[in-house]
């Protein structure tokens, strides 16, 4: 156990340039504390001691702002950076050497039973505020951009961005622009509707003008 903790602390120091010492990580990093509490809670959960498992996880949540259900399955060296607002659901699975930033949710949609939460492969990076919702897999070595909402599987070695998230890079190659979503120049639906109304109004005004001219011409013919 001591060797595992040392390796875990070292992995955090390698990924966080702000970490100045091992004692700092051990005492002051909420992500480290949350994962250690999770390991204890998970031990009780696997032995069907659900109440004490949830008690430990709730205590960790109050102390760190990170909620990890004791039923989740987490591999080695999970680094939760900053961590406030992170939620990891009961049936979520996380591989080795993953990094999760603050505000991330590994949750469900409310439509599934049994396996309800996502599975993350190895070496995954999930950016700030991203939401991964549903029982699908994020492939090894993939990156989820900050603020993305992922609702379907992401292949290995990919980068996904947007709402809903789309793969924009795979195997270090950008996906063709005609097959990906432009997350910057998104059409404004209100502006589109106003434009349609403006075109329709112009057409009606022209029709009204033509109708008035027709009536006027008919009256002139009658007078002649």
C-alpha positions as CSV (number, residue, x, y, z in Angstrom):
1,X,0.0,0.0,0.0
2,X,2.8,2.4,0.9
3,X,4.6,1.7,-2.4
4,X,1.3,2.3,-4.3
5,X,0.7,5.6,-2.6
6,X,4.3,6.7,-3.4
7,X,3.8,5.8,-7.1
8,X,0.5,7.6,-7.1
9,X,2.0,10.8,-5.6
10,X,4.8,10.7,-8.1
11,X,2.4,10.4,-11.0
12,X,0.6,13.5,-9.8
13,X,3.8,15.4,-9.5
14,X,4.7,14.4,-13.1
15,X,1.4,15.8,-14.4
16,X,1.0,18.9,-12.3
17,X,3.8,21.5,-12.6
18,X,2.3,23.3,-9.6
19,X,3.1,20.4,-7.3
20,X,6.3,21.4,-5.3
21,X,6.7,18.4,-3.0
22,X,5.2,15.0,-2.1
23,X,4.1,16.2,1.3
24,X,2.1,19.0,-0.5
25,X,0.3,16.4,-2.6
26,X,-0.3,14.2,0.3
27,X,-1.8,16.8,2.6
28,X,-3.2,19.5,0.4
29,X,-4.5,18.0,-2.9
30,X,-8.2,17.3,-2.6
31,X,-8.1,15.0,-5.6
32,X,-5.5,12.8,-3.9
33,X,-7.6,12.7,-0.7
34,X,-10.8,11.9,-2.6
35,X,-9.2,8.9,-4.4
36,X,-7.7,7.5,-1.2
37,X,-11.1,7.8,0.5
38,X,-12.7,6.1,-2.5
39,X,-10.3,3.1,-2.3
40,X,-11.4,2.6,1.3
41,X,-15.1,3.0,0.5
42,X,-14.8,0.7,-2.5
43,X,-13.3,-2.0,-0.2
44,X,-16.4,-1.9,1.9
45,X,-18.7,-1.7,-1.1
46,X,-17.3,-4.9,-2.6
47,X,-18.1,-6.7,0.7
48,X,-21.7,-5.5,0.6
49,X,-21.2,-3.1,3.5
50,X,-23.0,-0.4,1.5
51,X,-23.9,2.0,4.4
52,X,-20.3,2.4,5.7
53,X,-19.1,2.7,2.1
54,X,-21.5,5.6,1.4
55,X,-20.7,7.2,4.7
56,X,-17.0,7.3,3.8
57,X,-17.7,8.6,0.3
58,X,-20.0,11.3,1.7
59,X,-17.4,12.4,4.2
60,X,-14.9,12.7,1.4
61,X,-17.4,14.7,-0.6
62,X,-17.8,17.2,2.2
63,X,-14.1,17.6,2.7
64,X,-13.0,17.8,-1.0
65,X,-16.0,18.8,-3.1
66,X,-15.5,15.6,-5.2
67,X,-18.2,12.9,-5.3
68,X,-17.0,9.4,-6.2
69,X,-19.6,6.6,-5.7
70,X,-17.9,3.7,-3.9
71,X,-19.3,1.3,-6.6
72,X,-17.3,3.0,-9.4
73,X,-14.2,1.1,-10.7
74,X,-11.1,3.2,-10.9
75,X,-7.6,2.1,-12.2
76,X,-4.2,3.3,-11.1
77,X,-3.1,6.9,-10.8
78,X,-6.3,8.8,-11.4
79,X,-5.4,12.5,-11.1
80,X,-8.3,14.8,-10.3
81,X,-6.9,18.3,-10.7
82,X,-8.5,21.0,-8.5
83,X,-11.5,18.7,-8.4
84,X,-14.4,20.9,-7.1
85,X,-17.7,19.7,-8.6
86,X,-16.4,16.4,-10.0
87,X,-19.1,13.6,-9.9
88,X,-18.3,10.0,-10.8
89,X,-21.3,7.6,-10.9
90,X,-21.8,4.2,-9.5
91,X,-21.3,2.1,-12.6
92,X,-18.5,4.4,-14.1
93,X,-15.2,2.8,-14.9
94,X,-11.9,4.6,-15.3
95,X,-8.7,3.1,-16.6
96,X,-5.1,3.8,-15.6
97,X,-3.3,7.2,-15.7
98,X,-6.4,9.3,-16.4
99,X,-6.7,13.0,-15.7
100,X,-9.9,14.8,-14.8
101,X,-10.3,18.5,-14.2
102,X,-12.9,20.3,-12.1
103,X,-16.6,20.3,-12.8
104,X,-16.5,17.0,-14.8
105,X,-19.5,14.6,-14.6
106,X,-19.3,10.9,-15.4
107,X,-23.0,10.4,-15.2
108,X,-26.1,8.8,-16.6
109,X,-29.0,10.1,-18.7
110,X,-31.8,8.5,-16.6
111,X,-32.8,6.3,-19.5
112,X,-30.6,3.2,-18.7
113,X,-30.7,0.5,-16.1
114,X,-27.8,-1.6,-14.8
115,X,-24.7,-0.1,-16.5
116,X,-25.7,3.6,-16.6
117,X,-22.4,5.5,-16.6
118,X,-19.4,5.7,-19.0
119,X,-16.3,3.7,-19.2
120,X,-13.0,5.6,-19.7
121,X,-10.0,3.8,-21.2
122,X,-6.4,4.4,-20.2
123,X,-4.6,7.8,-20.4
124,X,-7.7,9.8,-20.9
125,X,-7.8,13.6,-20.3
126,X,-11.2,15.2,-19.5
127,X,-11.3,19.0,-19.6
128,X,-12.9,21.3,-17.2
129,X,-16.7,21.2,-17.0
130,X,-17.1,18.3,-19.5
131,X,-20.1,16.0,-19.1
132,X,-19.9,12.4,-20.3
133,X,-23.4,10.9,-20.0
134,X,-24.3,7.3,-20.7
135,X,-23.0,3.7,-20.7
136,X,-20.5,3.9,-23.6
137,X,-16.7,3.9,-23.9
138,X,-14.1,6.6,-24.3
139,X,-11.2,5.0,-26.1
140,X,-7.6,4.9,-24.8
141,X,-5.4,8.1,-25.2
142,X,-8.4,10.3,-26.0
143,X,-9.0,13.9,-25.0
144,X,-12.4,15.5,-24.1
145,X,-12.4,19.2,-24.5
146,X,-13.5,21.6,-21.7
147,X,-17.3,22.1,-21.7
148,X,-18.0,19.2,-24.1
149,X,-21.1,17.1,-23.6
150,X,-20.4,13.5,-24.8
151,X,-23.4,11.4,-25.5
152,X,-21.9,8.6,-27.6
153,X,-18.7,6.5,-27.8
154,X,-15.4,8.1,-28.7
155,X,-12.7,5.9,-30.5
156,X,-9.1,5.5,-29.3
157,X,-6.6,8.3,-29.9
158,X,-9.3,11.0,-30.5
159,X,-10.1,14.5,-29.5
160,X,-13.8,15.4,-29.0
161,X,-15.2,18.9,-28.6
162,X,-18.6,20.6,-28.6
163,X,-22.2,20.1,-27.6
164,X,-23.0,17.4,-28.5
165,X,-19.3,16.4,-28.7
166,X,-17.9,15.4,-32.2
167,X,-14.5,14.0,-33.0
168,X,-12.3,16.6,-34.5
169,X,-9.0,14.8,-34.5
170,X,-8.0,11.1,-34.6
171,X,-4.6,9.5,-34.7
172,X,-3.2,13.1,-34.7
173,X,-5.0,13.9,-37.9
174,X,-7.8,16.5,-38.2
175,X,-11.1,15.2,-39.3
176,X,-12.2,16.7,-42.7
177,X,-14.2,19.9,-42.2
178,X,-17.1,18.7,-44.2
179,X,-17.6,15.8,-41.7
180,X,-17.3,17.7,-38.4
181,X,-19.3,20.3,-36.7
182,X,-18.1,23.9,-36.7
183,X,-18.4,24.8,-33.1
184,X,-17.6,28.5,-33.6
185,X,-19.7,29.5,-36.6
186,X,-22.9,27.9,-35.4
187,X,-26.0,29.4,-37.1
188,X,-28.3,31.5,-34.9
189,X,-31.7,29.9,-35.1
190,X,-33.5,33.2,-34.0
191,X,-31.6,35.2,-36.6
192,X,-32.6,32.6,-39.2
193,X,-36.3,32.8,-38.3
194,X,-36.2,36.6,-38.4
195,X,-34.6,36.5,-41.8
196,X,-37.3,34.1,-43.0
197,X,-40.0,36.5,-41.7
198,X,-38.3,39.5,-43.3
199,X,-38.3,37.7,-46.7
200,X,-41.9,36.7,-46.3
201,X,-42.9,40.2,-45.3
202,X,-41.1,41.7,-48.4
203,X,-42.9,39.2,-50.6
204,X,-46.3,40.1,-49.1
205,X,-45.6,43.8,-49.5
206,X,-44.7,43.2,-53.2
207,X,-47.9,41.2,-53.8
208,X,-49.9,43.9,-52.1
209,X,-48.4,46.6,-54.3
210,X,-49.0,44.6,-57.4
211,X,-52.6,44.0,-56.3
212,X,-53.2,47.8,-55.8
213,X,-51.7,48.6,-59.2
214,X,-53.9,46.0,-60.8
215,X,-57.0,47.5,-59.1
216,X,-55.9,51.0,-60.1
217,X,-55.4,49.9,-63.7
218,X,-58.9,48.2,-63.8
219,X,-60.5,51.4,-62.5
220,X,-58.7,53.5,-65.1
221,X,-59.9,51.2,-67.9
222,X,-63.5,51.4,-66.6
223,X,-63.4,55.2,-66.5
224,X,-62.2,55.2,-70.1
